[in-house]
Amino acid sequence: MPTAATSTRNLPAPDPAGVAALAEQTGTPEDLARQVYDEEVKALDAGSTVKNFIGVIARRRARQRLSALKDDAHRSPGSAATPGVDTQPESAPRRQRRA
């Protein structure tokens, strides 16, 4: 039986107005907003089989990461947020079931 072919769809191109809005909403430079958005698109594309909502999910995740950068910068004065640093929250440890 043949395996499912990978998608031939192109990755969603960021809408310049959407990236500008993302930068404005998070208070970050537009080039950083575009970089984080692009990273999220690539990560989602690599791990997904359904490609329909990658752009929407990438914008949401980029907004969360950029907001976390902003929050971290406010919490620790004197430490600037560094682009490229993983700011995604770690997943919570799973609870073990009781026997």
N, C-alpha and C positions, 0 to 999 in steps of 0.2 A: 504494500500500500504506500503510495507516495506521501511524503511529509508535506505539511502545509507550507506554502511559499511565504517568504517574508514579504512584508508590505512594500510596495513600490511607491508609496506616497512620500512626498517630500515633507520634511519637518516644517512645522508652521513658522512662517516668517513673523518676527515680532512687529506688531503695528507700532510705528513711531509714536503715535498719540498714546497708545496703550503703555509703552515703556515710559513716556514722559509722565503719564498719570501715576504710574507705579512709583517713579522717582519722587514725584510731588507728595504722594500719600505717605511715603516712608521717610521723607526728608533726606534723601540720599542723592548723590550725583547721578545723572542720567546714564553715564557710561558704566557705573557700578550696577545700576538697575538692569541694564542690558546684559552685562556679564553674568549676573546671578540668574536672570531669566534663561539665558542660553544654557547655563549649566543644568538648570532644572529640566529643560526640554531634552537635553542629551540623556540625562539620567532616566527620565520617564520613557523615552523612546527605546532605550536599551533594555528596559525590563518589562515592556508591555507588548501585548499582542493586538490590542484594540487601540487604534491611534486617534480616534475621533476627538477626544477631549484633552489631548496633551497640552495644547496652548492654554486652555482654561485652568487646568490643574497646575501647570508650570507657573502661571501668573500668581495663583494663590500661594504656592509654596515659596516663590520668590518674595512675595509680600511678607510672608511670615519670617523668612530669613533676614530680610532687610530691616524689619521691625525689631527683630532680636538684636541685630547689630546696633541699632539706635538705642535700644534699652540698655544693652551692655555698656555702651559708651557713657550713658547717663549715670549708671550705677558706679562705675569706677573712674573717677575723674583722673585725667592725665593719661589714660590708656586709650589710644585711638583704635577703632575697629580696623582690622586688617582684611583687605579683600582676599578671597581665596580660602579663608579660614572656615572650617566646617562649623556652621552655626545652627545646623538642624538639631532639634532636640533628640536626645537618645531615647530609644523606645523603653518603656517601662518594663522591668523584669516581670516575667510571667509568674503567676501564683501557682504553686503546686497543689494538686488536688489531694484532699484528705482521703485516706483509705476507708 
